[in-house]
Amino acid sequence: MASKSLIDQVKQIIPPLTGKLHKGQAGRVGVVGGSADYTGAPFFSAISVLRVGADLSHVICGPSAASVIKSYSPDLIVHPIISDETSSSSFKSELEGILQRLHVLVIGPGLGREDSTQSLGRVAIELAKEQDKYIVLDADGLYLIQNEPHLVKNYRKAVLTPNVVEFGRLCDSMKVPKDSPPDQLAPLLSKAFGNVTILQKGANDVISNGDRTETVDIQGGLKRVGGQGDILSGVVGTFLAWGKTFEEKNNETSIRKEDIPVLASVGGSNITRTASRIAFSKHGRGVLTSDMLGEVGVAYEEIFGSSGEKGFKGNL
């Protein structure tokens, strides 16, 4: 498990539940993804945003996915604005207004690898950068980055969450030698991207912004279910939303703003791995991603406890 001092740092960016917050002040996150073939991925990401404690979760997806995702949960706000016929300019115009209401964009779960949807993912990244938003890139969002790494290079508010295969492709794209010492790969890849935060998923999760590297080795479930990465992306997105509020309201703090993506990733990794362990202990080989969803809040309590609810001391 991460050290107590590291967990204490993560706790500092968690907003307090004082009863005085207005709707949206505890986090507003959008997930860009979802197509006719992939409705589960954006759902798992977006619903995890709420399960860990954000207020509002939006899904920006295709019309064919929208009705399905709405049927999964009425708690999600769904915007069916992605399609093969959508032009980049019209998508940017519609997304711009949505993004102004958000703290973070998670880009990639179920987005698809077609040229049309990848081009809209590109627009989402560029628009998020224009608005100085935090970004989480996973799945098909990472496919876009491996082909166009300039989109996030030197943008330190981005977090990339590759699995072993995606990590290897990113290393190839950035010409990072894959025979480097294993504990140096994530820092090397981060530096190649200009100190973008890398959350390298594996037996242990390695998180690095090139200057600071943390390892999360807390036990997870023995079965790695499809969709677990989607949950991780949503939970990291929530911690980044909390970090955005913390950054804006706390000028005098020992937490450097450059470290917020690392701390958000540490929080997300600990919660996701713990939720996986708890779900596996109940369901064994038959565990499903949906079984993990109900354990996200339990995992939060186990990692952060009631003191995690007190959050930082700044004003919201």
C-alpha positions in Angstrom: 0.0 0.0 0.0 1.1 3.6 -0.6 2.8 5.1 2.4 0.7 7.0 5.0 2.5 10.3 4.0 1.6 9.8 0.4 -2.1 9.0 1.2 -2.2 12.1 3.4 -1.0 14.2 0.4 -3.9 12.7 -1.7 -6.3 13.5 1.1 -5.5 17.2 0.9 -7.0 17.5 -2.6 -10.3 15.8 -1.6 -13.0 18.5 -1.0 -14.7 18.5 2.4 -18.3 17.3 2.7 -19.5 20.0 5.0 -23.1 20.3 3.8 -22.3 23.7 2.5 -21.3 22.7 -1.1 -23.4 23.5 -4.1 -24.2 21.0 -6.8 -21.1 20.6 -8.9 -18.5 21.9 -6.5 -17.4 18.3 -5.7 -16.5 17.6 -9.3 -17.8 17.8 -12.8 -16.3 15.3 -15.2 -17.0 14.4 -18.9 -16.3 11.2 -20.7 -15.7 11.4 -24.5 -16.4 8.0 -26.0 -19.1 5.5 -26.8 -20.2 4.0 -30.1 -22.6 1.4 -31.4 -20.2 -1.4 -30.5 -18.9 0.0 -27.3 -21.4 1.3 -24.7 -20.0 -0.4 -21.6 -16.6 1.4 -21.5 -17.9 5.0 -21.3 -20.6 3.9 -18.9 -18.1 2.2 -16.5 -15.9 5.3 -16.6 -18.7 7.8 -16.2 -20.6 6.0 -13.4 -17.3 5.5 -11.5 -17.0 9.3 -11.5 -20.1 9.4 -9.4 -19.4 6.3 -7.3 -16.2 7.8 -5.9 -17.9 11.1 -5.1 -18.1 13.6 -7.9 -21.4 15.5 -8.3 -21.9 15.4 -12.1 -20.9 13.0 -14.8 -21.4 13.6 -18.5 -21.0 11.2 -21.4 -20.3 12.7 -24.8 -21.0 9.9 -27.3 -22.7 8.8 -30.5 -26.5 8.7 -30.9 -26.6 4.9 -31.2 -24.8 4.7 -27.8 -26.7 7.4 -26.1 -30.0 5.6 -25.6 -28.3 2.5 -24.4 -26.1 4.4 -21.9 -29.2 6.3 -20.7 -30.9 3.0 -20.0 -28.0 1.8 -17.9 -28.4 4.8 -15.5 -30.5 7.9 -15.2 -27.7 9.5 -13.1 -25.6 10.3 -16.2 -26.0 13.3 -18.4 -25.7 12.1 -22.0 -24.8 14.2 -25.0 -25.2 12.3 -28.3 -23.0 14.6 -30.5 -20.5 12.1 -31.9 -21.1 10.5 -35.3 -19.5 9.7 -38.6 -21.3 12.6 -40.1 -20.3 15.1 -37.4 -17.8 17.7 -38.7 -14.9 18.8 -36.5 -16.2 22.4 -36.5 -19.8 21.5 -35.4 -18.4 19.1 -32.7 -16.1 21.7 -31.4 -18.9 24.2 -31.2 -21.2 21.8 -29.2 -18.4 20.5 -27.0 -17.1 24.0 -26.2 -20.2 24.9 -24.2 -20.3 21.5 -22.4 -16.6 21.7 -21.5 -17.0 25.1 -19.9 -19.1 23.5 -17.3 -16.6 20.7 -16.5 -13.3 20.3 -14.6 -12.0 17.3 -16.5 -12.3 15.3 -19.7 -11.7 11.6 -19.9 -11.1 10.8 -23.6 -11.1 7.4 -25.1 -13.4 4.7 -23.5 -15.3 3.2 -26.4 -14.4 6.1 -28.7 -13.4 3.9 -31.7 -10.5 3.9 -34.0 -12.2 5.1 -37.1 -10.7 8.2 -38.7 -14.0 10.1 -38.0 -14.1 9.4 -34.3 -10.3 9.8 -33.9 -10.5 13.3 -35.4 -13.2 14.2 -32.9 -11.0 12.9 -30.1 -8.3 15.2 -31.5 -10.7 18.2 -31.3 -11.6 17.3 -27.7 -7.9 17.3 -26.6 -7.2 20.5 -28.3 -10.3 22.2 -26.8 -9.5 20.9 -23.4 -6.0 22.4 -23.7 -7.4 25.7 -24.8 -9.6 25.8 -21.7 -6.7 24.6 -19.4 -8.6 21.5 -18.3 -7.2 18.3 -16.9 -7.4 15.3 -19.3 -7.3 11.5 -18.8 -6.5 9.5 -21.9 -7.2 5.8 -22.0 -8.0 3.1 -24.6 -8.8 4.6 -28.0 -7.6 7.9 -26.7 -4.2 6.3 -26.3 -4.4 5.0 -29.8 -4.7 8.5 -31.0 -1.8 9.6 -28.9 0.5 6.9 -30.1 -0.1 8.2 -33.6 -0.1 11.9 -32.8 2.0 12.3 -29.6 2.3 16.1 -30.2 -1.3 16.5 -29.1 -0.3 16.1 -25.4 3.4 16.7 -25.5 4.4 19.2 -22.8 0.8 19.4 -21.5 1.3 18.6 -17.9 -2.4 18.5 -17.1 -2.7 15.2 -19.1 -2.7 11.7 -17.6 -2.1 8.7 -19.8 -3.2 5.3 -18.4 -1.7 2.6 -20.6 -1.9 -1.2 -20.1 1.1 -3.3 -21.0 0.4 -3.4 -24.7 -0.5 0.3 -24.9 2.6 1.2 -22.9 4.8 -0.7 -25.4 3.3 1.1 -28.3 3.7 4.5 -26.7 7.4 3.7 -26.0 7.8 2.8 -29.7 6.1 6.0 -30.7 8.4 8.1 -28.4 11.5 6.0 -29.1 11.9 5.0 -25.5 14.1 1.8 -25.3 11.9 -1.0 -24.0 15.0 -2.8 -22.7 15.6 0.0 -20.1 15.4 -1.0 -16.4 11.7 -1.7 -15.7 11.5 0.8 -12.9 12.8 3.5 -15.3 10.4 3.0 -18.2 7.5 5.2 -16.9 9.8 8.1 -16.0 11.6 7.8 -19.3 8.3 7.8 -21.2 7.0 10.7 -19.2 10.1 12.8 -19.9 9.8 11.9 -23.6 6.3 13.4 -23.5 7.5 16.5 -21.7 6.7 15.4 -18.2 3.1 14.3 -18.9 2.0 12.0 -16.1 2.1 8.3 -17.0 0.0 5.7 -15.0 1.6 2.4 -16.1 -0.9 -0.3 -15.2 0.5 -3.7 -14.3 1.2 -6.1 -11.4 2.2 -2.9 -9.6 1.0 0.4 -11.0 3.9 2.8 -11.6 3.0 6.5 -11.8 5.5 9.2 -12.9 5.7 12.7 -14.2 9.4 12.4 -14.9 10.4 14.2 -11.8 8.4 12.2 -9.3 7.7 8.5 -9.4 5.3 6.6 -7.1 4.5 2.8 -7.1 1.1 1.4 -6.0 1.5 -2.2 -5.0 -1.7 -2.6 -2.9 -3.3 -6.0 -3.6 -5.9 -6.2 -6.4 -8.2 -9.0 -7.5 -6.6 -12.1 -9.0 -8.8 -11.7 -12.1 -8.3 -8.7 -14.3 -11.7 -8.0 -15.8 -12.3 -6.1 -19.0 -13.6 -2.6 -18.0 -11.4 -2.3 -14.9 -9.3 0.3 -16.8 -12.5 2.2 -17.6 -13.3 2.4 -13.9 -9.8 3.6 -13.2 -10.1 6.4 -15.8 -13.3 7.7 -14.2 -11.9 7.6 -10.6 -8.7 9.4 -11.7 -10.9 11.9 -13.5 -12.7 12.6 -10.2 -9.5 13.1 -8.3 -8.3 15.5 -11.0 -11.6 17.4 -10.7 -11.0 17.7 -7.0 -7.4 18.7 -7.7 -8.7 21.4 -10.1 -10.8 22.9 -7.3 -7.9 22.6 -4.8 -5.5 24.3 -7.3 -7.9 27.2 -7.8 -8.6 27.8 -4.1 -5.3 27.1 -2.3 -2.5 29.4 -3.1 -0.5 28.5 0.1 0.1 24.8 0.2 2.9 22.2 0.2 1.2 20.5 -2.8 2.7 21.6 -6.1 0.2 21.9 -8.9 2.6 19.8 -11.0 2.1 16.9 -8.6 -1.7 17.0 -8.7 -1.9 14.5 -11.7 0.4 12.1 -9.8 -1.6 12.3 -6.6 -4.9 11.9 -8.6 -3.4 8.8 -10.2 -2.2 7.4 -6.8 -5.7 7.9 -5.5 -7.4 6.3 -8.5 -5.0 3.3 -8.5 -5.5 2.6 -4.9 -9.2 2.7 -5.0 -9.5 0.7 -8.3 -7.2 -2.1 -7.1 -9.0 -2.3 -3.7 -12.4 -2.4 -5.4 -11.1 -5.2 -7.6 -9.8 -7.2 -4.6 -13.1 -6.8 -2.7 -15.2 -7.8 -5.7 -13.0 -10.8 -6.4 -13.3 -11.9 -2.8 -17.1 -12.1 -3.2 -17.4 -13.4 -6.8 -14.2 -15.3 -7.6 -13.6 -16.3 -11.2 -17.0 -15.1 -12.1 -16.4 -11.5 -11.1 -17.6 -8.8 -13.5 -16.7 -5.2 -14.0 -20.2 -4.3 -12.8 -19.4 -6.1 -9.5 -16.6 -3.7 -8.9 -18.9 -0.6 -9.2 -20.6 -1.2 -5.9 -17.2 -1.6 -4.2 -15.7 1.7 -5.3 -17.2 3.6 -2.3 -16.2 0.8 0.0 -12.7 1.0 -1.4 -12.6 4.7 -0.9 -13.6 4.3 2.8 -10.9 1.6 3.3 -8.1 3.7 1.7 -9.1 7.2 3.0 -11.4 6.5 5.9 -13.7 9.1 7.5 -10.7 11.5 7.7 -10.7 11.5 3.9 -14.1 13.2 4.0 -12.6 16.2 5.8 -10.5 17.1 2.8 -8.5 20.2 2.5 -8.9 23.3 4.6 -9.4 25.8 1.9 -12.6 27.5 0.9 -14.8 26.2 -2.0 
